[in-house]
Amino acid sequence: MSRQIIPFPLPVYLATYFGNKLTAEPRRLRSGTYDDPFLVTSKSEFGHYLLKQLRPANKPYQHSHSKASPFFISVSNYAGNNDPEIIVVHRHFISLNSQAIASIESKFKAVFKSHLLLYVRGAESEGLTASENARVRTRAIRNFCEENHVIYTDKNLVAWKKMCQRNKYNSKPLIYGLL
């Protein structure tokens, strides 16, 4: 096997959003199951950052069939050969530490939030009354989720509606959320 596949636990809505945005071919895991991992290379700035966060693990990842939907990352066994800041992957089993996961998850949340807010802001740009805007906002969030194949719950929907409403009345340029 020329790649190691490791889990990256994300909330289900983020895993489905980025999993559909970053499509990849199915790969066979050691357990015999197939998953669609995100291929990480050091050519991008995000990929290089992620590879620097890898740590040795005691054993390889064993896929469990739980309800949790982790996002999978596929790392080449030769990723750390030419960079002293990156662990040499072919000599170790690898994993990500919890601080790196939290940091990357916050970046993914910021990107998701900015995309959702832009989509809803565009739907609300008609200049409707407040009661009409609430219905348009809910419909826009659901359309965004359907178009991007995002799995969401009613709790997510309520939180995103409140987030969009707060952003409308206390609007800052969306670039601040990404920096």
Summary of the structure (lengths in Angstrom):
residues: 179
radius of gyration: 19.0
end to end distance: 37.2
largest distance: 61.9
contacts: 461
relative contact order: 0.16
helix: 47%
strand: 15%
